Amino acid sequence: MLLNKPRAIAYMRQNGLDALIATHPNHVTYATNYGGHSPRIYLDRLVLAIVPYDMKAALLTPIGDAPYLAEDRASIWVPEIWTYGTSKITWPDDLKPDADERRIIDILQDRDRNAKSLPDLVARVLSVKGMNKAVVGLDESGLSVAVYEKILKACPNVAFRPAMDIWRDIELIKTDEELDRLRKGAVANGEAVGTVMNQVREGISEAELMQAYRVDVARRGGALEFWNSAGGRRSGGFFPSGNYRLRKGDLFRYDAGMVLNHYHADTGGVCVLGKPTKRQREIYETLQAGMEAALATVRPGATYEDVWRAGVTAVKERGIPNYDVLRSDLGHGIGIEPREPSIAKGNRTVLEAGMVVNVEVPYYEIGYGGFQIEYTLLVTQTGYEFLIPGKRELLAVDA
């Protein structure tokens, strides 16, 4: 299960809530294991999850999701499925449905768990659960102002409280299923990057390398999220991968992100076409010192800011004096959310065992080039472990 039930219950108790409602697609998937595409594509086909304190949760979907729900019902742990709207699907009276069709028809014919609109459905579900006057945390991140106001109007006696940050806090401590998805994603991403690095050579274009990454990610069942990668002087900025062809002596910096089964993977590194110069080695060694200092700080009880400060201080001491200004962050949390929270100055969130973070120590200099070192870590009771094995080095590629 993705949802950390004990943590969700604890946060409801701590905040005086009778229930939580997830509205953002990431939070809904996290709360229920629902993985349909409707809320990620259609603005008017929102999917919500109502998770009460007793964990008798309900998934609220457009009725058009019936085929998906029928196919994937076993993976959605919540006991109740409710729908809103009217169906566009019909069938003859004398149909003898097969098992798949029967499951769809059962959902379409369940009028007891259907309402005309989403706000009406929210009100109905809360009423059935005896929560007409409850205190409910409503995730504001997945709702337009208009829908938010309609829900409030449909539930006049419910006391709603903002809950986006509550969902994000619950999601910080990963369950076993989340760790499994994150590891599989990290492995797939690392292998896709390996495929690209095997093609790095003099004369190949940035665009060709990005396409190689895109194809390999898809071959592994993932979706490309970003490929912030460039060669030569262009690697000192975030130029989109273009027609520039790599030359002898170039740096090639990559920052690669993909999504697998709704969970994010992110990694980064750098190579040189040919023998690294003295300055290239010196910059990389400086960044390595920053990474080592940041890693040494990762443990329960330290804050995200502590990790940032240790990393930027080490880099400054090794010769990049304004690094704390250049880098307001040194990474981020990762999971079903791609970049929350930031390892940044001012973030006093305390690290706990079970959190997963990406620590990255990059350097970009326009007119010269860019460097990247990045690891994904699982915070443990005594410190951390790498989510997957591997060590970053300044790779020298035969030119």
N, C-alpha and C positions, 0 to 999 in steps of 0.2 A: 504494500500500500504506500502511496506517495504521502498522504496526509499523516502528519505527526499528531495523532489523536491526543495523547497525554499533554503535549504542549498546547494544542488548541484549547483543550478544557482548562488548562492552567491560565491561559491568557483571557478566556472568557470570565473566569472567576476573578482574576486580578482587575479586570476592567468593569466588573459588574454587569456583564452581558448575559442575556438568556440565549442568544443565538448569534451567529455570524452569517452574513450573506456575502458570497464571492461574486463579483461581476466581471472583473478583467479575465480574458480567456486564460491567461497563465494561472490565475488563482482558482478558476473553476476547474481546470484540469488537475491542479494540485489537490483540490478538495475532494474530487470525485473519481479521478482517472478518465473522465470524459475527454475524448480526443477529436471530436468532430470539427469540421472546417467552418461551419456556419458563422460563428461570432468573429472569426478571423478574416472573413471576406465581406459579409453583409452587415451594414450598419443597423438594419432593422430586424436582425435575427439574433438578438442577444440570448445568451445562455447564462443562467444564474444557478448558484448552489446555496441552499439554506442548510446550515449546519447548526442544529440546536445543541445545547449543553449535554443532552442525553445521547447525542450522536445518531438520532433517528433522522438522518439527513434526507433531503429531497433535491433532485435535479430538475430544473425548470427549463424546457427547451421549446423552440418552435415545433409545431406539429410536423413540419416538413422534414425534421430530423428522424422521423419514424424508421426509415430504412436503416440508417446508421445505428439507431438504438437497438433495433431488432438484431442486427448483425453483431454488435459489440456489447450486448447487455452483460455478458458474463464478466467483463473486465471493469465494469462500473459498479463499485462496491455499494453505493447508496441504495437503501431499500425502496425508495419511492421515485418514480418518474412521473412528472407532470408536464403537460403541454399547453401551448396557447396558439390561437389562430385556427383557421380552417384548412383542411387538406385539399390538395389538388389531385389526389390519387383516387381513382374509382376502380370498381371491379364488378363483373356480372353477378347476378343473384345466384346463379347455379354454379359458381366457381367452386371447385374442390381444391382448396389451397394446399400447397406443400408446406413443410415445416417453416421455411423461411417466410413465406407469404402469410402464414398464420400468425407469426409473431408481429409482423407489420400491422395486420388487420386488427389484432388485439389492442395495439397501441392507438390506432386510429379510432376505434370504437369505444375507447374508455372515456366516456363523456363526464364521468364523475371526477376525473382528474384533468379537466380541460377548462380553459377560460378564453374569453374573446381576446384579451390583450395581456401583455406581460404584467403591467401594474395590477390588473384585476387578479391575475394568477398569484402574484406575491401576497395580496390581501387574502385570497382564498386559502392558500397553504398555511399562512400564519394563523388564520381563524380555525382551521381544522386541527392545528396543533395546540390550540388554546393559548395562542400568543398574541391576542388582539391588543393587549396592553403591555406587551413585553418591552424590554430594553434590548435593542438589536444593533449590532455593529454592521453597518452597510458600507461595503467597499465602494468608494466613490470613483475609483480609477477607471472603471469600465462603463460608466454611464454618462450620457449627455446631460446637460442641465435640464432639458425638457423631460427626459425620462425620469431623472431623479425627482423632479417636482411632481410628476404624475404618480410615482410610487408613494411619496409622502401624502399626496391627496387621497390616494386609495386606502391608505392605512392611517387615518387621522389620530388614532389613539396609541399608536406605536411610537416609542421614543427611539429614534434612530441616532446613531453615533457614527462618526467617520471611522472607517476600519481598514483603509488601504495599508497603513503602516503596521497594523496588527497582523494582517496576513503576511506581510513581508517579514516581520519578526518571527512569526511561527515557522516560516519556511527556512529560516537560517540553519536550524539543526536538522540534518538530513536523516531520513529513514533508510533502511537497508535497500529498499527498492530504488530510491533515489540514487544512492551510491552506486548501485549496479548500473543504472542508466548513465550516470556521469562517467564511470570507468569505461563503459563500452563506447561512449562518445569520444572520450579522450584518446582511447586506443585507435578508433577509426580516424580521428583527426590527425593523430601523429603519423599513421600510415599513409594518409593522403598527402601530408606534407612531405613524407619520405619519397613518395612517387614524384613529386615536383622537384625535390632536390636532386634526384637522380637525372633530371633533365636539364638542370642548370649548366649552361655552357656558353662559350663565346658565340654571339650571333643570334641566340634565341631571344624572342621579344617578351616583354613583361606580360602582354596579353596572352601569348601562347602558354606561359606558365600559369596564369590565372585559369585558363581554360582546362589545363591539365588537372588543376586542383578541383575545379567544378565537376569534371567528369568523374574523378576518383571518389569524391564525396558522394555523388549520386550512386556510384557503383556500390558503395557501402551502405546505402539506404538512408543517407542523410541529405540535408539541404544546405547549400552554401549560405552563410549569413554575412560574412565579410572576408575580404582578402586585401588588407591594407599593406601592399607590398610593392616595392619599386627597386630599380637598380641604379648604380652610379650616383651622380649628384642628386638625382631625383629621389633617392632613398632618404634624403634629409628632410623631405616634406611628405605630405599625404596626397601625392599625385595619384589619380586613378591609374591602374595598370594600363599602359598604352602601347604604342608602337616602338618605343625605345628598345633597341637591341643591346644586350649586355656585351661589355668589352673587357679585355684583359685589365686587371687591376680594380675593377668595379666591386663595390659592396653590393650585395643583394639582401635587403632586409625584408622579412616577412612577418606578418601578424595575421594569423589564420583562424577564422571562426566558422563553426558549423552547428547545426541542430540535428540531433538524433532522438527520435521518440520524445519530442518536446523538451529535451534537456540540452543545454548549451555546452560547447567545447571551445576552448580558446588556447592558442599557443603561439609562441613567437621565437624568432632567432635570426641569425645573420650569417652570411658566408662571404668569402672573398674569392674572386676569380683570379687565381694565382697566389703568389706568396704574399701574406699580409705585410704591410709596411709597419715601421716602428710606431707611428702615430696610431694606426689602426689597432695594434696590439695594446698600446698604452690605454686607449679609450676603453677597449673591451675589458682589460684588467681592472680598470677603475669601476666599471659597471658591475663586474663580478664581485668586487669588494662590497659594493652597495647591496647586491643581492645576498651575499653571505651575511651581512649585518642584519638585513631585513629578516632573513630566514631564522637567524638566531633569536629573534624577538618573538617569533610565532609560537605562542603557547597559551593555554587557558589563563585568563586573568589580565593579559596584555590587551591593549586597545588597538583598534585599527590605526589610530593616529601614532601609537608607539611604533608600529611596524614601518609606517611611512617615515617617521622621524629618524629611525635607525638607518634606513636605507639612504635617505638624502644626505644625512650627516656624513656617512662614510664616503659617498661620492664627492661631496664638497672637500673633504679632507684629502682626497686623492687627486684633486686638481681641477674640478669643475665647480668653481666657487659659487655660482648662482643656481646650482641645481635645484635647491629648494624652491626657487622662483619658477624655474622651467617646468618642474614637476609638482603640480599641486596634488597629484595622487601617484601611488605606486601599485595600482591594481584594483581589485574588486572581488566581491563575492560572486559566486556563480552557481547556477542550478537551473530551475525552471525560469528564473529571472536571469538575464544575461550579465548584468553588471551592478548588482546590488548586494551590499552597500559598498561605497568606495573606501579604499585604503588611503585615507586622505587626512590632511591637516584639519583638525577640528572634529573629526569623527571619533567620539569617545565610546562607541559601541565596544563592549568587552568580548573578546574571543572566548568561545566555549568549545569543548570537545564535540565533534560532530559537524562543525561548520566546514565548508569548503570554500577556499579562496584562491584567486589567481594573483600571484605576486609578480610584478613586471618592473624591470628597470631599463627603460629605453633612453636613447639619446638621439636627437635630430639636429643636424646642422646644415642649413641650406647652403649650397655651394660646395659642400664636402660629402655628406652622406649620413646614413642613419644606422643605428644599432638597436638590437632588441634581445633581451633575455627574459623568459617568462616560464613560470612553473605553476601547475595546479596542485594545491596542497589540501590534505585532510587534516584538520586540527584534531589531535589526540589528547589523551589525559596528561601526557608528559611532554608534549611539544607538537610535532607534526610528522606526517609521512607524505611522500610524493604519491599522488593519486595513481599514477602509473610510473614505472621505472623510466629513467632517462636523465641525461646530463647535457646541458647546453655548452657548446664550445664555439670558438670562432673558427668555423670550418674553412679550409682552404680547398677550393675546387680547381682541378686541372683546367687551365685555360687553353 
